[in-house]
């Protein structure tokens, strides 16, 4: 696990991209089941988690908009980043997540994050990890102890 603290300008960059993402979601008619304010927070913390991974791994973060599930959150790598607010939470993978992609768990809140590790999506889709936490539909919750070490990730590019 790598602890990352984002600087003011990194937070501003991530927040700007998150606002553009949220506006694009509103234009598409997407509404969060948990309310609009929660949706804003998810976009901001999610973008900050992406910046934290880029910083931890020495990769470029472009702050892409409207590339959801097409090319990964860190475009140069194809990696997907899942940010959870609570450090105790596991990595969440859904059936709709494409196989062949690397998913990375980040936990925390601005400006402090923990980048835990990674797993390929098809390896995460194990029956014993399938749960319906919070009533948002079934998903795979991958325990941190089953995530691969971040150092091994630089040799791996998603499909």
N, C-alpha and C positions, 0 to 999 in steps of 0.2 A: 504494500500500500504506500502511496506517495501523497504527502500532504502538500497542498498548493494554496497560496493566498494570492488572489488577484489584486492587481494594482488599480488605482482609480481609473486610469485610461482603459485598462482591460475591461473593467466593469461597464464603463460608458460604451465601449465598442459592442460588447455583448448585449447590453440593454437596447441599443439602437437597432441591432438586427432583430432582437426579440419583438420590439414594437412593430417593425415592418412585417414580421411573421404573423403577429396577432391581427394586424389590419388585413392582411391577405386572407387569414382564416375567416374573419368577419365577412369579407366580401364574398367568400365561397359559401357563406351561410352556416358555417360551423358554429355550434354553441356547446359550451362545456356543460356537462351534467351537474357540475359543482358550482356553476355560476361564473360570470364574466371576470370578476376580480381574481378568482382562483386560476382562470385561464391565462390572464396576464402574468401572474406569478410563475406559472409553469413555463411559459415561453422565456421569461427572463432567467429563471434558474437553469432551465435547459441549455440556453445559449451560454451561460456562464460555465456550466459543466463542460461544454464543448471546448471553450477557451482553456479550462483547467487541463483537459486531456492534451490539447495541443501544446500547452506550456510544459507539461510533465514529459511529453514524448519528443519535444523539439520539432514539432510539425507545424505547418501553416494552417491557420484557420481563416477561411474566407468569409464567414458569416452569411452563407447562402440563404436565399429566400425562395420558397416554392420549389424546393428540390426534395421534398418529403419522400423518403423511401426510394428515391431514384439513384442517388449517387453517394449516399453516406453523409454523415455530419461533418467529417473532415474529408473534403472532396479529394484531396491528393492521396488519400489512403483507402477510401471507401468504408471507413470505420463508422459504426453507429454508436452514439453515446446516450446512455440512459442515466438521467440525474434524478436522485431520490433525496428528499429533504432530510430524512432521518438516517443517521449512520447505522442503525440496526436493520434497515430494510435491505432486502435481497435485490438482485438484478431481475428485472421483469422482461420476459419475452412472450410475444403473442403468436398464435398460429399464423397470423397474417404477415409476420415478419419474414422477409425472404431468406431462404437457405443460402449458405455460402458467404454470409456476412459475419463480420466480427462485431460483437456488442461489448461495450465497456461500461462498467458500473462506476458512477461517481455519486458520492453522497455529500450533503452539506447545504449551506446557505451562504449567500454572498457575505463577505468575500472569501470565506474559508471552505475548502473542499478536500475530499479524500478520493483519490483515484485508486480503485481496488484491484482490478484485474479484468480479464476478458474471457469470452467463450464464443465459439461459432454458434450461430443460431440453431443449426440442426442438432448440435450436441446438447443444446439447452432444452430441447423439446422432449423431456423425459416424463413419463407418466407420473412418477413419484413426486415431481415438482409442480404438477398441475393443481392449481388452487383457484378459488374465487374470493380473494380478499377484497373487502370493501364493496362487494356487489357490483363490480364493473365488468363482470364477465370473466370466464376462465382465462388464466394465463399461467405461464411457467415462471416460478420464482426460484431462481438459481442461488443457492447459498454461497456466500463468499468463499468458503473453503474449497469450492469446486471451480473457482475461476483460475485461469492460467496467469502466470506472472507477467507483469508488464514488460519486462526485459525481453521476453520471447516475442513480443508483438512487432518489434521493428523489422523482423524478418518475414512477417506475414502481411500480405495485402488481400483485402476482400475481393471476391469475384465481381 
